[in-house]
Structure formats: structure tokens, C-alpha cells
């Protein structure tokens, strides 16, 4: 039975000490959080500057990619035209070039 009487006293003491430690810890952490919030405007400005730079770099990167794609499309179109001419020669449907026509018309 003596254990039960000691338990009640220990429980009350533990709750009191735990409450006190929790209160001190909460006060310290809330002060740090408040200081962080007060210093946030400079952090927010720096964050906005980084976002602007990232957006600008992204826009420049997209422009470079667009120009590169346009070049690739032009190369593909040229390759398609060359293959079309080669296939026309193979099938006997060779199309006369404008220079060949001019020579043929002069004769």
C-alpha cells in the first residue's frame, strides 16, 4: 500500500515539473519564432529576388530552347525535301530543277 501513496505524490510532482519545463520551453521557442518573423522581410526580399532571377533565367532558357527547336525543324524540313527528291529520282519521277528547265527550254 505504501507504493500507492508514493505514486500520487510523485505523479503530482512530475506534472508540476513537466508543466514548468513545458512553459519555459514554449516561451523560449515563441520568442525565437517572433524574432524570425520580424527578420522575415529581408528574407522575403531575398526570396523574391531569387524568384525573379529564376524566372528570368527560365524565360531565357525557354527562348534558347525555342530557337534551337526552330533550327531543328528547319534542318528536318531540309532533310525531308532532300529525301523526297532522292525518292523521286529512284521512282523515275524526277522533277526537273529550275536550272534544268531553263537549259532545256533554251535548246
C-alpha positions, 0 to 999 in steps of 0.5 A: 500500500505504501507504493500507492501513496508514493505514486500520487505524490510523485505523479503530482510532482512530475506534472508540476515539473513537466508543466514548468519545463513545458512553459519555459520551453514554449516561451523560449521557442515563441520568442525565437519564432517572433524574432524570425518573423520580424527578420522575415522581410529581408528574407522575403526580399531575398526570396523574391529576388531569387524568384525573379532571377529564376524566372528570368533565367527560365524565360531565357532558357525557354527562348534558347530552347525555342530557337534551337527547336526552330533550327531543328525543324528547319534542318528536318524540313531540309532533310525531308525535301532532300529525301523526297527528291532522292525518292523521286529520282529512284521512282523515275519521277524526277522533277526537273530543277529550275536550272534544268528547265531553263537549259532545256527550254533554251535548246 
